[in-house]
Amino acid sequence: MAKDFLRADDASRYELHLDGALVGVLDYRENEASVSLVRSFTTPPFRGRGFAGELVAFAVDDVEARGGRAIVPMCWYVGQWFDQHPEKAHLLASA
């Protein structure tokens, strides 16, 4: 199975494709200071297989690699992901 992650800037979202099929998306909004991860969605046939977590990890790594911006987890799933990955807490925007 070919798993492809990408940042689709034209749609303001991260995407995960599996063998060419869209598995999940993570919408974002950005400004000079932060990237808000606003909504995650996994298509029903692919739910419960860990793909959403992999997509969030990809997005977080991408924001970190691009540098200079904090992450604002607007989606409950993204917030839960950060709770489970305290090693990435330094990327979160201050409350």
DSSP file (Angstrom, degrees, kcal/mol; ACC not computed):
  #  RESIDUE AA STRUCTURE BP1 BP2  ACC     N-H-->O    O-->H-N    N-H-->O    O-->H-N    TCO  KAPPA ALPHA  PHI   PSI    X-CA   Y-CA   Z-CA
    1    1 A M              0   0    0      0, 0.0     2,-0.6     0, 0.0    17,-0.0   0.000 360.0 360.0 360.0 127.0    0.0    0.0    0.0
    2    2 A A        -     0   0    0      2,-0.0    17,-3.2     0, 0.0     2,-0.6  -0.792 360.0-164.8 -90.1 119.7    1.4    3.4   -1.0
    3    3 A K  E     -A   18   0A   0     -2,-0.6     2,-0.5    15,-0.2    15,-0.2  -0.923   7.5-174.6-108.3 120.7    0.8    6.0    1.6
    4    4 A D  E     -A   17   0A   0     13,-3.0    13,-2.9    -2,-0.6     2,-0.4  -0.969   7.3-169.2-123.4 124.7    1.2    9.6    0.5
    5    5 A F  E     +A   16   0A   0     -2,-0.5     2,-0.3    11,-0.2    11,-0.2  -0.867  16.7 167.0-105.4 141.9    1.1   12.7    2.8
    6    6 A L  E     -A   15   0A   0      9,-2.1     9,-2.8    -2,-0.4     2,-0.7  -0.997  37.7-127.6-152.5 156.5    0.9   16.2    1.3
    7    7 A R  E     -A   14   0A   0     -2,-0.3     2,-1.2     7,-0.2     7,-0.2  -0.930  22.2-160.3-102.2 113.6    0.2   19.8    2.2
    8    8 A A  E >>> +A   13   0A   0      5,-3.0     5,-1.6    -2,-0.7     3,-1.2  -0.738  11.9 179.5 -96.2  87.0   -2.3   21.1   -0.3
    9    9 A D  G >45S+     0   0    0     -2,-1.2     3,-0.6     1,-0.3    -1,-0.2   0.836  77.1  61.1 -60.4 -34.5   -1.8   24.9    0.1
   10   10 A D  G 345S+     0   0    0      1,-0.2    -1,-0.3    -3,-0.1    -2,-0.1   0.786 115.7  33.5 -64.5 -26.0   -4.5   25.7   -2.5
   11   11 A A  G <45S-     0   0    0     -3,-1.2    -1,-0.2     2,-0.2    -2,-0.2   0.383 107.1-125.1-106.1  -0.2   -7.1   24.0   -0.3
   12   12 A S  T <<5S+     0   0    0     -4,-0.7    16,-2.7    -3,-0.6     2,-0.3   0.938  73.3 104.1  52.4  52.3   -5.4   25.0    3.1
   13   13 A R  E   < -AB   8  27A   0     -5,-1.6    -5,-3.0    14,-0.3     2,-0.3  -0.995  68.9-124.0-155.4 157.3   -5.3   21.4    4.2
   14   14 A Y  E     -AB   7  26A   0     12,-2.6    12,-2.2    -2,-0.3     2,-0.3  -0.802  33.6-160.4 -96.4 147.1   -3.1   18.4    4.8
   15   15 A E  E     -AB   6  25A   0     -9,-2.8    -9,-2.1    -2,-0.3     2,-0.4  -0.950  15.6-156.6-131.9 150.3   -4.1   15.2    3.0
   16   16 A L  E     -AB   5  24A   0      8,-2.2     7,-3.2    -2,-0.3     8,-1.4  -0.997  14.6-172.5-124.2 126.0   -3.4   11.5    3.3
   17   17 A H  E     -AB   4  22A   0    -13,-2.9   -13,-3.0    -2,-0.4     2,-0.5  -0.939   8.8-161.8-117.6 140.8   -3.8    9.2    0.3
   18   18 A L  E >  S-AB   3  21A   0      3,-2.7     3,-2.1    -2,-0.4   -15,-0.2  -0.976  81.3 -20.5-124.0 115.8   -3.6    5.5    0.3
   19   19 A D  T 3  S-     0   0    0    -17,-3.2    -1,-0.1    -2,-0.5   -16,-0.1   0.875 129.8 -51.7  50.5  40.3   -3.1    3.8   -3.1
   20   20 A G  T 3  S+     0   0    0    -18,-0.4     2,-0.4     1,-0.3    -1,-0.3   0.240 113.9 118.2  86.0 -13.4   -4.4    7.0   -4.6
   21   21 A A  E <  S-B   18   0A   0     -3,-2.1    -3,-2.7     1,-0.1     2,-0.5  -0.704  71.8-114.8 -89.7 137.3   -7.6    7.2   -2.5
   22   22 A L  E     +B   17   0A   0     -2,-0.4    -5,-0.2    -5,-0.2     3,-0.1  -0.588  38.5 171.8 -71.1 119.5   -8.2   10.1   -0.2
   23   23 A V  E     -     0   0A   0     -7,-3.2    20,-2.9    -2,-0.5     2,-0.3   0.830  57.3 -14.5 -97.1 -43.0   -8.1    8.7    3.4
   24   24 A G  E     -BC  16  42A   0     -8,-1.4    -8,-2.2    18,-0.3    -1,-0.3  -0.993  50.2-150.3-161.0 161.8   -8.2   11.9    5.5
   25   25 A V  E     -BC  15  41A   0     16,-2.6    16,-2.4    -2,-0.3     2,-0.4  -0.959   2.9-161.2-136.3 154.7   -7.8   15.6    5.6
   26   26 A L  E     -BC  14  40A   0    -12,-2.2   -12,-2.6    -2,-0.3    14,-0.2  -0.907  20.3-148.6-136.6 106.0   -6.7   18.1    8.2
   27   27 A D  E     -BC  13  39A   0     12,-2.8    11,-1.7    -2,-0.4    12,-1.0  -0.452  18.6-174.5 -76.1 146.2   -7.7   21.7    7.5
   28   28 A Y  E     - C   0  37A   0    -16,-2.7     2,-0.4     9,-0.2     9,-0.2  -0.958  19.5-158.5-138.7 158.6   -5.6   24.6    8.6
   29   29 A R  E     - C   0  36A   0      7,-2.1     7,-3.5    -2,-0.3     2,-0.3  -0.990  21.6-169.1-131.1 140.0   -5.6   28.4    8.7
   30   30 A E  E     + C   0  35A   0     -2,-0.4     2,-0.2     5,-0.2     5,-0.2  -0.947  16.3 169.3-134.9 153.7   -2.3   30.3    9.0
   31   31 A N        -     0   0    0      3,-2.5    -2,-0.0    -2,-0.3     0, 0.0  -0.752  58.2 -74.9-139.6-169.4   -1.1   33.8    9.7
   32   32 A E  S    S+     0   0    0     -2,-0.2     3,-0.1     1,-0.2    -2,-0.0   0.819 128.0  32.9 -62.9 -30.7    2.4   35.2   10.4
   33   33 A A  S    S+     0   0    0      1,-0.1    37,-2.2    36,-0.1     2,-0.3   0.721 120.7  15.3-100.8 -24.5    2.5   34.0   14.0
   34   34 A S  E     - d   0  70A   0     35,-0.3    -3,-2.5    59,-0.0     2,-0.5  -0.948  49.9-136.4-150.9 164.5    0.6   30.7   14.0
   35   35 A V  E     -Cd  30  71A   0     35,-2.7    37,-2.5    -2,-0.3     2,-0.6  -0.989  23.8-153.8-123.7 118.2   -1.0   27.7   12.2
   36   36 A S  E     -Cd  29  72A   0     -7,-3.5    -7,-2.1    -2,-0.5     2,-0.9  -0.830   4.7-151.6 -94.1 124.4   -4.4   26.7   13.5
   37   37 A L  E     +Cd  28  73A   0     35,-2.2    37,-1.7    -2,-0.6    38,-1.6  -0.851  27.0 171.0 -94.9 105.6   -5.3   23.1   12.9
   38   38 A V  E     +     0   0A   0    -11,-1.7     2,-0.3    -2,-0.9   -10,-0.2   0.750  48.5   9.3 -99.8 -27.4   -9.1   23.4   12.6
   39   39 A R  E     -C   27   0A   0    -12,-1.0   -12,-2.8    36,-0.1     2,-0.4  -0.940  51.0-164.1-159.7 131.2  -10.7   20.2   11.5
   40   40 A S  E     +C   26   0A   0     -2,-0.3     2,-0.3   -14,-0.2   -14,-0.2  -0.911  12.0 178.8-114.7 147.4   -9.7   16.6   10.9
   41   41 A F  E     -C   25   0A   0    -16,-2.4   -16,-2.6    -2,-0.4     2,-0.4  -0.974  11.6-168.3-149.0 131.4  -11.8   14.1    8.9
   42   42 A T  E     -C   24   0A   0     -2,-0.3   -18,-0.3   -18,-0.2     5,-0.1  -0.980  34.9-112.1-117.3 132.2  -11.1   10.5    8.0
   43   43 A T    >   -     0   0    0    -20,-2.9     3,-2.3    -2,-0.4     4,-0.4  -0.366  34.6-110.6 -64.1 142.4  -13.4    8.8    5.4
   44   44 A P  G >  S+     0   0    0      0, 0.0     3,-1.3     0, 0.0    -1,-0.1   0.789 112.6  57.0 -48.7 -42.6  -15.5    6.1    7.0
   45   45 A P  G 3  S+     0   0    0      0, 0.0    -2,-0.1     0, 0.0   -22,-0.0   0.737 112.0  44.4 -64.4 -16.6  -13.9    3.0    5.5
   46   46 A F  G X  S+     0   0    0     -3,-2.3     3,-0.9   -23,-0.2     5,-0.5   0.378  85.3 120.5-107.4   2.9  -10.5    4.1    6.9
   47   47 A R  T <   +     0   0    0     -3,-1.3    -4,-0.0    -4,-0.4   -24,-0.0  -0.309  67.9  27.7 -69.7 151.5  -11.6    5.1   10.5
   48   48 A G  T 3  S+     0   0    0      1,-0.1    -1,-0.2    -2,-0.0    -2,-0.0   0.620  92.5  99.0  78.0  13.9  -10.1    3.3   13.5
   49   49 A R  S <  S-     0   0    0     -3,-0.9    -2,-0.1     0, 0.0    -1,-0.1   0.268  98.2-104.2-116.6   9.3   -6.9    2.4   11.8
   50   50 A G  S  > S+     0   0    0     -4,-0.0     4,-1.7     3,-0.0     5,-0.1   0.504  82.8 125.2  86.4   3.6   -4.6    5.2   13.1
   51   51 A F  H  >  +     0   0    0     -5,-0.5     4,-2.3     1,-0.2     5,-0.2   0.877  69.4  55.9 -67.1 -36.9   -4.6    7.3   10.0
   52   52 A A  H  > S+     0   0    0      1,-0.2     4,-2.5     2,-0.2    -1,-0.2   0.919 108.0  49.1 -61.5 -42.9   -5.8   10.5   11.6
   53   53 A G  H  > S+     0   0    0      1,-0.2     4,-2.4     2,-0.2    -1,-0.2   0.889 110.4  50.5 -63.0 -39.5   -3.0   10.4   14.1
   54   54 A E  H  X S+     0   0    0     -4,-1.7     4,-2.2     2,-0.2    -1,-0.2   0.888 110.4  50.1 -64.8 -38.5   -0.5    9.8   11.3
   55   55 A L  H  X S+     0   0    0     -4,-2.3     4,-2.4     2,-0.2    -2,-0.2   0.911 110.7  48.4 -67.9 -42.2   -1.9   12.8    9.5
   56   56 A V  H  X S+     0   0    0     -4,-2.5     4,-2.9     2,-0.2     5,-0.2   0.925 110.7  51.9 -62.2 -43.7   -1.7   15.1   12.5
   57   57 A A  H  X S+     0   0    0     -4,-2.4     4,-2.5     1,-0.2    -2,-0.2   0.906 109.7  49.6 -59.4 -42.0    1.9   13.9   13.1
   58   58 A F  H  X S+     0   0    0     -4,-2.2     4,-2.3     2,-0.2    -1,-0.2   0.933 112.5  47.1 -61.4 -46.2    2.8   14.8    9.5
   59   59 A A  H  X S+     0   0    0     -4,-2.4     4,-2.7     2,-0.2     5,-0.2   0.922 112.6  48.6 -63.3 -45.1    1.2   18.2    9.8
   60   60 A V  H  X S+     0   0    0     -4,-2.9     4,-2.5     1,-0.2    -1,-0.2   0.921 112.5  48.5 -62.0 -44.5    2.9   19.0   13.2
   61   61 A D  H  X S+     0   0    0     -4,-2.5     4,-2.6    -5,-0.2    -1,-0.2   0.883 111.4  51.1 -62.8 -37.8    6.3   17.9   11.7
   62   62 A D  H  X S+     0   0    0     -4,-2.3     4,-2.1     2,-0.2    -2,-0.2   0.935 110.6  47.1 -65.8 -46.6    5.7   20.1    8.7
   63   63 A V  H  X S+     0   0    0     -4,-2.7     4,-1.2     1,-0.2     6,-0.4   0.920 114.1  48.8 -60.6 -42.9    4.9   23.1   10.7
   64   64 A E  H  < S+     0   0    0     -4,-2.5     3,-0.4    -5,-0.2    -2,-0.2   0.919 110.8  49.8 -63.1 -43.6    7.9   22.5   12.9
   65   65 A A  H  < S+     0   0    0     -4,-2.6    -1,-0.2     1,-0.2    -2,-0.2   0.840 108.6  52.1 -65.9 -33.5   10.2   22.0    9.9
   66   66 A R  H  < S-     0   0    0     -4,-2.1    -1,-0.2    -5,-0.2    -2,-0.2   0.727 104.3-159.9 -76.3 -21.3    9.0   25.3    8.3
   67   67 A G     <  +     0   0    0     -4,-1.2    -2,-0.1    -3,-0.4    -3,-0.1   0.449  52.6  65.3  69.1 157.4    9.8   27.0   11.6
   68   68 A G  S    S+     0   0    0     -4,-0.1     2,-0.4     1,-0.1    -1,-0.1   0.328  79.3  93.2  83.1  -5.4    8.8   30.2   13.3
   69   69 A R        -     0   0    0     -6,-0.4   -35,-0.3    -5,-0.1     2,-0.2  -0.956  62.2-135.4-127.8 143.2    5.1   29.6   13.9
   70   70 A A  E     -d   34   0A   0    -37,-2.2   -35,-2.7    -2,-0.4     2,-0.4  -0.509  24.0-120.7 -85.7 159.0    3.1   28.2   16.9
   71   71 A I  E     -de  35  92A   0     20,-3.0    22,-2.5   -37,-0.2   -35,-0.2  -0.866  16.6-162.5-104.1 134.6    0.3   25.6   16.5
   72   72 A V  E     -d   36   0A   0    -37,-2.5   -35,-2.2    -2,-0.4     2,-1.2  -0.954  13.2-148.1-114.0 109.1   -3.2   26.3   17.7
   73   73 A P  E     +d   37   0A   0      0, 0.0   -35,-0.1     0, 0.0   -37,-0.1  -0.652  29.9 162.0 -82.1  98.9   -5.2   23.1   18.0
   74   74 A M        +     0   0    0    -37,-1.7     2,-0.4    -2,-1.2   -36,-0.2   0.722  56.3  76.9 -86.4 -23.9   -8.8   24.1   17.2
   75   75 A C  S  > S-     0   0    0    -38,-1.6     4,-2.1    -3,-0.2     3,-0.2  -0.713  80.6-134.4 -90.0 136.0   -9.9   20.5   16.5
   76   76 A W  H  > S+     0   0    0     -2,-0.4     4,-2.4     1,-0.2     5,-0.2   0.867 105.9  55.4 -57.7 -37.0  -10.5   18.3   19.6
   77   77 A Y  H  > S+     0   0    0      1,-0.2     4,-2.4     2,-0.2    -1,-0.2   0.910 106.7  49.0 -65.8 -41.0   -8.6   15.4   17.9
   78   78 A V  H  > S+     0   0    0      2,-0.2     4,-2.2     1,-0.2    -1,-0.2   0.910 110.6  51.3 -64.3 -41.5   -5.5   17.6   17.4
   79   79 A G  H  X S+     0   0    0     -4,-2.1     4,-1.8     1,-0.2    -2,-0.2   0.913 110.6  48.4 -59.4 -43.1   -5.7   18.7   21.1
   80   80 A Q  H  X S+     0   0    0     -4,-2.4     4,-1.6     2,-0.2    -2,-0.2   0.882 107.7  55.6 -64.2 -38.8   -5.9   15.0   22.2
   81   81 A W  H  X S+     0   0    0     -4,-2.4     4,-0.7     1,-0.2     3,-0.2   0.921 107.4  49.1 -60.5 -44.2   -3.0   14.2   19.9
   82   82 A F  H >< S+     0   0    0     -4,-2.2     3,-0.7     1,-0.2    -1,-0.2   0.865 106.2  56.9 -64.8 -35.1   -0.9   16.8   21.7
   83   83 A D  H 3< S+     0   0    0     -4,-1.8    -1,-0.2     1,-0.2    -2,-0.2   0.860 110.8  44.5 -60.2 -34.5   -2.0   15.4   25.1
   84   84 A Q  H 3< S+     0   0    0     -4,-1.6    -1,-0.2    -3,-0.2    -2,-0.2   0.547 116.2  48.0 -87.1  -8.8   -0.5   12.1   23.9
   85   85 A H    X<  +     0   0    0     -4,-0.7     3,-2.3    -3,-0.7    -1,-0.2  -0.548  59.4 163.4-130.9  67.1    2.7   13.6   22.6
   86   86 A P  G >   +     0   0    0      0, 0.0     3,-1.6     0, 0.0     4,-0.3   0.713  69.1  75.2 -61.2 -19.2    4.0   16.0   25.2
   87   87 A E  G 3  S+     0   0    0      1,-0.3     3,-0.2     2,-0.1    -5,-0.1   0.672  97.6  48.0 -65.9 -14.6    7.4   16.0   23.5
   88   88 A K  G X  S+     0   0    0     -3,-2.3     3,-2.1    -6,-0.2     4,-0.3   0.344  78.9 103.6-103.8   3.9    5.7   18.3   20.9
   89   89 A A  G X   +     0   0    0     -3,-1.6     3,-1.7     1,-0.3    -1,-0.1   0.762  66.3  72.3 -60.6 -26.0    4.1   20.7   23.4
   90   90 A H  G 3  S+     0   0    0     -4,-0.3    -1,-0.3     1,-0.3    -2,-0.1   0.682  90.9  60.7 -63.5 -15.4    6.8   23.4   22.8
   91   91 A L  G <  S+     0   0    0     -3,-2.1   -20,-3.0   -21,-0.1    -1,-0.3   0.613  83.1 103.9 -85.5 -13.1    5.1   24.0   19.4
   92   92 A L  B <  S-e   71   0A   0     -3,-1.7   -20,-0.2    -4,-0.3     2,-0.1  -0.399  78.0-110.9 -74.0 144.8    1.8   25.0   20.9
   93   93 A A        -     0   0    0    -22,-2.5     2,-0.1     1,-0.1    -1,-0.1  -0.431  40.8-100.9 -67.5 146.9    0.8   28.7   21.1
   94   94 A S              0   0    0      1,-0.1    -1,-0.1    -2,-0.1   -24,-0.0  -0.444 360.0 360.0 -68.8 143.4    0.7   30.2   24.5
   95   95 A A              0   0    0     -2,-0.1    -1,-0.1    -3,-0.1    -2,-0.0   0.476 360.0 360.0 -77.2 360.0   -2.7   30.4   26.1
